[in-house]
Amino acid sequence: MTFTVDDFSERNHELLSRQPVTRRSLLLTAMTAGLGGYALEQFRLAERAFAFAGGIAGKAGVVVSGRHLSFIPGAGDVPRNAMAVTAQLVSNTGKLPAKLRAFVDVGDAPDRYGTQVEAGIRHLTGQYAIPGGPVGSQFYAKAKITGLKPDTVYHYRVRLSDGTVSGDAHFTTAPAAAKPFTFTAFADVGTNTAPKDPKFAWHQDPARVTQANGTWPNAVFDDNGYLEDDPIAGDKPTDRTPAATMTRLMGTQRPAFTLLAGDICYANPSGTGLPADDTTALLTGKAPAGRNLFNPYVWDVFLNQIEPQAAFTPWMFATGNHDMEPMYGNTTYLGGSPTHGYGGHVQRLDFPVNGPKDCPSVYRFVYGNVGLISLDANELSWELQTNTGYSDGAQVRWLTETLKRWREPGSGVDFIVAFFHHCAFSTAHNHASDGGVRAAVDPLFTKYQVDLAVQGHNHLFERTDPIRHGKRTRAAPDRSTVHPETDGVTYVCVGSGGRARYPFRPAPGVKAPPPKGVTPKGEQKLPEGERYRGHKPNGKENTTSTVTNSYFWTKERHKPKKDKAAPTGERVPEAVEWSQVRYDGYAFIAVDVVPPDKAGDSTTLTVRTLADALPGSHKPYKEIDRITLKRKSGLRIAH
């Protein structure tokens, strides 16, 4: 029998309900035994961020941290009249005063807050029915600011009834008419700091604990598993904080919004949606068989890490395999519906709710003349099948309807950008291409002329040539102009957001044989097959995009033994010619959109790839690829 994330959550709930104490008393007992130490450590983290952002503490000893914005799509899916604001409320006891209230003050200047919106305070709790398993107790203030004017700058602050006020932040609503703008995107981000675990500082044998002060080993609940030859900033030997660096560098582009294509913070570093268990994490860095590591307090670290950007610029999230968190069961916020491991996300984040029912991370919005779609690739994946098929086809039907609507004359949408996690097209060694995602999106993207697909999952950067029906239509090297209505879809993988990087498929050999009947030639004779602007192995640039040794995942399952592992698909080798740009370091994309002056004129969407300072460049980032997508505004497609 194969279990889903919802099966695990329901089973956990049943086990908890059989205990002689209530779920609430279990939480209170856990808080007394160890959560209090967590609360103090997380309060110190939040307090520093609160003070740095200009906050002033009130009487209750509560601080506001991790503020982030999200769009609320309105008429025509355009988010011009409203904005969602979420912030974490943290105290040094792990509790909030019973009558504490939260508000968001909004105005046209830092000292002129003329509107007050009360925020709901949500207590996100979790307890796993495993002795010593993870426990969570976190508070989030959530508000929807409505009645806003388009293309207007608004200042806001979060204020509590005890006198606590956050520092000032501001945002700009979407314009009523299309005008030039930039957005940024990346995936597989994580954090460069792990939350401390105070309980291990006093009851574990010091001789067995290799990390001081109860901290986790590197690369368990943080990103610190880097290779020594990672890209560097300046003359430092390595950039040890690429997740924070990528976030900071995106701010230099002054984006209208940022997309994160899944694998957000890695509170679940195991990534298969199995039951949560961190009892062995500190000593071994690994979960017991059939379990996933999970630490809810990684979210505190992540939200504070992105706040300097996300408090000013809306961040729009898709979900990846590391975002399946079975600790949280069905939630009343979604009317008691299954959450597929996203129960914590709907509390911490703000997904628009215009997607198919019971698919919380599937949604759409329109900014200017660009329509953007977030898909849940976990539901489509054939590689990792824990959540595969949970919507019973609803996601694909909704996607079809959305694409059809946006390609009708008069929709106002010229470019369509989809962002999701598992790659439909990639030649990375660790995950390569997911056949399930490809089978679902490639026919629809081809038919409705999707312009750009933003992917993650593989920890590197890769851009394809334009693709139609799974095949390359033409070569599109650096600085090319592509016409999507005839050339096809451009796929980019930006899983280069901070996690320890992956290599590309190795050159064919004994351990990595090529497909039968294929003779290796060209670029794949070079180590890892990188190809980007300025890269000159052996003194010359690569000139071919042929990759003879890639693979994709099929639906046929490996059956896990005694339900101790998540179900996965089978790998099938493939030779491809669509892989155009490959860079295995840290990078993000900045996308510049120039709308037409009038209907029928040309409009452009330019994708710039910015790498985290190549060795020896002495610059904070460097452009390594650029491609321009061009089409006529309002062009009606032929079916």
N, C-alpha and C positions, 0 to 999 in steps of 0.2 A: 504494500500500500504506500502511495506517495502522499506526503502531507504538504499543505500550503502554509504560508505565513499565518493565515487566519485560523487554520487548524491548530497551529502551535499556540496562538493567542487564546483560543477557546479552551484548549487543554489546560493551559496555565491557570485560567480563570476557574476551571473546575477543581483543580488541585487546591487552589487557595480557598475555595468555598468549603472544602471538606475539612479544613483546619478547625480546631476547637476555638479559635479566636477569629474575629472578623478581619476582613481585608484592611479596614482602617486601623485596627489595633496592631496588625502586623506592621503597617507603615510606621505607626508611632513607636513601636518597640525598636524597629530598625533605626529610626531617627535617633532614639536615645542611645543605642549601642554604637553607632558609627556615623550616622548621617550628620550629627552635630559637628563632627570634625570636618566633613565635607563642606558643610554650610559655612564654617569659618574661613576655610581656604578659598571657597568661591566668592565669599563676601570681600575678601582682601583683593582678589582679582578685579571684581566689579567696582570696588571703591576707587581703585587706581584709575580705571577707565572713566568713571563718573567725574572724578576731580579733574582729569586731563581735559574732558569735554566741557568744563566750566560749570559743573553741577554744584548745587549748594544743599547740604544735608539738612533735614528737618529733625523733629523730636523723636521719631520712632526708630531711628537707626536703620533705615531702609534707603538703598540707593537705586538709581535707574541706570541700566546699562544695556548694551547690545541693541540700540535702536535701529530699526530698519524699515524701509518704505517698500510698498508694492502697489502696482496699478490696480484700480478697480474699473474694469471695462464697463462702459455705459452703452448708450444708443450707438448702433453700428460697430460695437466692440471697441470704441474709442474711449480711452481713459482721461477725458478732458475735464470732467466735473467732480472728480472724487479721488481720494488717496487713502490707502490703508497705512496705519502706523502701528507697529508693535515694538514693545520694549520689555526687557526683563526686569523684575523687581526682586532685589536680593537683600536679605538681612543676615546679620551675624548669628542668628539662632535657627535659621531655616524656616521660620514662621513669619506671618504678617499679622499686625494688629487686626482684631476682629472687625472693626468699623472703618478700616483704611479705605479711602476712595482714590481713584486716579482720574486725571483729566489731561486732555491735550488742548493747550491754548494756541490759537492760530491768529495771525495778523499779517500786516504788510511790512513790518519792521520788527527788529528784536525787542523794542520797548513799546510796541503797539499791538498787543494781542487782544483783538476785539471780539473774538469768538471762543467759546469754551465748549468742548465736546467731552462728555464723560466716557471713559474707557472701561470696558469690562475687564475684570481681573480673573484670569483662569488659573486654577491650580492643577498643574499636570503632575500626576502621580503614577508611579509604576513600582511593582514588586514582583519578583520572580520566585516561584515556588521551588527554589533550589537553595539549600542551606548555604549561606554566604554569597548568594547570587546578587545581581545588581538591584539597587533601590534608587528611586528617583523622587524628588519633591522639588518642583520648580514653579515659579509664578510668572505670568506674562500679562501685561496690560495691552489690550487691543482696542483700537478705535478706528472708525471709518469717518473721515472728514468729507462731507458732501457740500453741495451748493457752491462749488468753486468755479472760478472763471477760467476759460482756456488760456493757455500760453501766458500764465501769470506766475510770478514768484511769490511764494508764501513762506513766512517764517513760523516756526512752531517750537514748543517746548512741552515736556511731560511734567506735570505737577501732581503731587500727592497732597492729601488733605492734612497731613501733619506739617506742611510747610516745605517739604522737599521739592526742589525744582531742578530739572536737567538744564544743561547749557542750551543755547539757541542753535537751531539747525534750520535749513530751508530746503524747499523743493520747487520745481517748476512743472506746472500741469502741461499736458499735451496740447499742441497747437490746434486751432480750429481748422486751419488750412495747411496743406503740406508746405514745409520749408526745409532747407538743408539741416541735417542732424547727423550725429555719430552715436553708435552704440558699441559696446564691448561684449566679449564672450570668452569664456573658458570653462573648464570642467575638471573634476578630480582634484579638488583643492586641499581640504584637510586643514590641519593646524600645525604650527611649529612649536607649540607648547602643550604638554599634556596636563590635565588636572592632577593635583596631588592626591594620594590616597593615605590619609592620616592613620587609618586603622592599622596599617602594616608597620607603622613606626614604633608601635609598642607591644604587639602581641606575636610578631613573627621572630624567628630565630635570627639575630643579626648576622650570623655567619652564613645564612642562606640567602639573605637579601643583598643583592649586588648594587642596588641603587640607594643612595642616601635619602633620608627624610621621606621615605615611603613613596618615592616617585616611580613611575612605570619605566621599564626598559625602553630604549629608543625603538621607534617604529612600531609600537603597539598602539598607543592612542595619540600619536603625533606623526609627523612626516619625516622624522630624523633617521632615515635609513639611506642616506645619499651615498652615491659613489664619489670617490675622490676626484674624478675628472668631470664633475658636474659643471655646467656653465657658471662663470663667476661674474661678480660685480666689482669693477675696479681691479685692484691688485691683490685682493684677498684670495687665499687658496681655494675656497669654495663659498658659494652663497648658501648658508645654512638655513635661511628663512625664505625659500622661494614662494611659498603660499602667501605670506605677508607681502613679499616683494611684488608678486604679480598683481595683488589687489591694489597696492599703492601705485604701481605704474599705470594701471588702468585709469586711475583718477587724473593722470596727466592728459588724457584724451578728452576730458570734459564730456563724458557720455550722457546721453539722455536717459539711458537705462543700461543695465548689465544683465546678461543671460548666464546662468550657471547650468550646464547640461549634465547634471547628475553627479553623484558621489560628492556630497556637499561637505560634511565635516568629519566623517569616518568615526562617529561614535560606535558604529559597528564595523570594526576593521576586518572582520572575517568575510562579510559580504555575501552570504548565501541565504540569509533569512531564517536560519535555524534557531532553536531556543537559546536564550541569552544566559551566559555563565562566564563570570570573570574570576572564578575562584583560583585559577592557576596563572592568571595573566602576569602578576607581578614577578613570580618566580621563573616562569618559563616563556612568557610572551605568547603563549598559544592557548586556545580553548580546548577543553576536553573533547573527545570524539563525539560527533553528533551535536555539538554546540557551537554557538558564535560568541565571541567576545562582545561586550557592550558596556559602555560607560556613558550615561546620559549627560554627565557634566562636561564632556567634550563640546557639547553645544554652547555652554557658557563661554568657553575659550573662543570658539569660532565666531559667535555673534559679537564679542568684543573686538575680535581681529578685523571684522569687516565694517564695524560701526563708522569709522572715519569716512568711508565712502557710502555705505548703505543708509546712513541717516540723512543723506543729501540726495542720493540717486536711487530710484527704485531698482531693486534686485528681483529678477523673475527666475524661479527655480524649476527645473525638471528633476525627476527622481532616477537614481541609479541603483545598482545592486547593493551598494553599501548603505543605501537609505532604507532598506527593508528592516525595520526594527520591531520584532515580534513582542517586545516587552509590553506594548500598549495594545489593549484590546479594542473592541468596538467603542465608539465615542458618541455621546449624546450630541456633540457638536455637528455630527453628520447624521443625526436622526437614528442612531443605533446601527448604522450600516457597517458592513465590513470595511476595514481600513487597509488591509493588505500590507501591514507594517508601517503605514504612514500616519498612525494615530497621533504620534508626537509632532509630526510635521504640520498638521492642520492647526495645532495649538501654537507652535513656535513661529510658523511662517504664515503667509497670507496668499493662498492659492485663489485665483478667480474661480468662481463656481459656475462657469458657463460651459463646462465640458459634459461628457456623458455621466449619468448617475453612477455613483460608487467608484469613480475614477478621479480622486481628488487632485492629482497632479497633471491632469489633462485639461487644457484650457487654451483660449486664444485671446489676442488683443490686436488692435490696429494702431500704429503710430505713423502719422504722416501718410505716405502712400505705400506703407509696408504692413502686410499682415503677418503676424507671428503666432506660431503654434507650438505648444509644449506637449510632447507625447510621453507616455510611460513605456519605455522600451522593456522594462521587466515583464510586462504583460505580453510582449511580442517575442521575447527571446527564446531561441532554441539552445543556446549555450547553457544558461542558468535557468532552470525551469521551475523554480519555487513558486513564482507568481504567474507563470505562463498561462494565458487563456482565461484569466479570472473574469474578464468583462464579457465573455461569451460573444465576442465579435462587436460589442458596442463601440469600442474605441475606433476600430477601422470604419464602421458605418458613420460615426460622427466626423471622422477625418474626411471621408468622402464627401459628406454634405457640406463641410466647411470649405473645402477646396473648390467644389462646384459653385458655391455661392460667391466666393471671392473672384472667380474667373468669369462671372457674368458681367455684361456691360453695365457700367454705372456703379459698380461696387466701391470705387475709390481706391481699390488695392491694385497696385502695379506689381510689386515684388512680394513673393511669399517666401518666408524663412521659417523652417521647422528646426526645433532643437530637441534632442533626445540623447540617451546615454549610449547604449550598445551600438557599435558601428555596423552600418549596412555595408560599408566599403572601407577596408583598412588592410594593411599588410604588416601590422605589428606582430611581434613574436608571441606575446602573451595571450591575446584574445582574437586577433585578426578580425574577420568579418562574421557577423551573426546572420545565418541564413534565414532565421525567422523574421528578423527586422527587415532584411532585404526583401523577402517575399511579400511582406505587408506593405512597405512604403514604395518600393521601386516602381511597380506598375501605376500607382496613384500619382506619384511625383512626376512620372513621365507624362501621363495623360493630361494632368492639370498644370504642367510646366512650373513646378516648384523651382525657385531660383537657387536657393542655398539651403543646405542641410548641415546643421552644426551638431557634431557628435562628441562623445567622450570615451570613457572606459579604457582605452589604450593610452598610457601615460607618455605621450609624445605628440608632435604635430605632424599632420599629413593632409595634403590637399589632392583631390583627384582632378583629372581632366573632366570635362562635361560628359555625363552619362545618360543614356536613354536605353530603357529596357535591359539594364545590366551591362551595357557595352559602351566603350568610349566612342564618341562621335568624331573627335578631333583632338589634337594636342593643344594644350593651353599653358605654355611655359610662363615663367615670371613676366609680369607687365603685359599680359595678354588681355584682350577684350573678348568677352564671351557673350553670345546672344542666346539666352536661355530658351526662347520660344522655338528656336531651330536646333541649337547645339545640345541642350539638355541641362541636367542638374549638376551643380558643383557640390561635392561633399567635402567637408573639412572635419578633421578630428583635432580637438583642442583639449585633449586630456592631459595637457602639459601645464596644469594649473598649480602644481606644488608637490604632489606625491612623488615618491622615488620613481625615477624614470624607467621606462622599458626600452629594450632594443627593438629594432626591426628584425624581420625574419633573417636568419643567418644565410650565408651563401650555402647552396646545396652541398651536402656531404653525407657521410655515413649516418650521423645522428639526425640529420634533417634532409632526407632524400627528396629530390624533385618529383613532381608527378610523373607517372609512367609515360614514356615516349617523348619526354621533354629534355632537350639538351641545354644545360645552363650556358648563358652567354651574357655579355654586356655587363650592366651595372651590378648584378648580384654576385659577381666575382669579387667585388669590393666589400670590406667589412661593414656589415649592417646596412649597406646600401643607402646612405644619406644623400640628399640632393636638395640644395637650396642656394639662394643667391650668395656668392662669395665662397662657397665650399669647393675647394680644389684639391681633392686627393691626388697624389702623384703629380701635382702641378697643373692639373687641368680640370675643368668642370665636367660633371657627368652629362651625357647627352641623350641617354635613353631612359624611358620610364618603365621598361619591361621588368617585371618581377616574376621569376619562374618558380618561386618556392613559397607561395602564400597558401592559405587555407580558409575554409568557412565551416560553420557549424550547421549540422543537419538536425532534424527533429528526433531521430532515433535515439532513445535514451540509454545511458548507462544506468542500470538499476542499482541503487545504493544498498549496501548490505545492512539488513535489519534497521532500516531507516536511520542509519548513523551518518548519512551524508545527504546533501541536496542532490536532486536529479540533474544530470547534465546531458548534453547532446553528444554527437560524434563529430570528429574533425575530418574533413575531406579536403585533400590538396587541390589547389587551383593555381594556374599561371594567369597573370593579369598584365594588362598594359595601361591601366587607367591611373596608376599611382604617379602623380606628377611631382609633388614636393614632399620631402621627408626630412624632419629635423627631430632628433631625439632628446632635446633639452627642454627648457621651460619657456613657454611663449603664450601669448593670447592674441586675439584678433580685435582690431578696431575697424568698424564698418561704417563707411561714410556714404550717406544717401543724399543725392541731389535730385529733387523732384523736377518735373517739367514746368516750363512757364505756362503752358496751356495744354489741354487734352490733345493727344496726337503727337506732341513733341517727344523727344527722347528723354529718358530718365536713366540715371546710373546708380549703381550700388557697388562701391569699391571696397574690397576686403584687403586690409593691410595686416600682415603677420609681424608682430613685434616680439623679438626674442630678448630674454633676460641677459643682457650684456654678454656677448660672445667673448671668449678669452682673448685678452689683448686689445679689445676695442676701447676700453677706458670710458665707456658710455653706459648710462643706466639701462638702455635698451637699444636694439638695432633692428631696423626693418630687414627681413630676410625674404619676403615675397609680397607681391601685390598683383591683384587681378581685378578687373572691372567687368561687372555684369551690366549689360545695356539692353534696354527694350523700349518700344514706343508706348507711351502712356495710353491706357484704355484699349490696347490692342485686343480684339476678340479672338479667342483661340478656336481652332478647328478641331472637332472631335472625330 
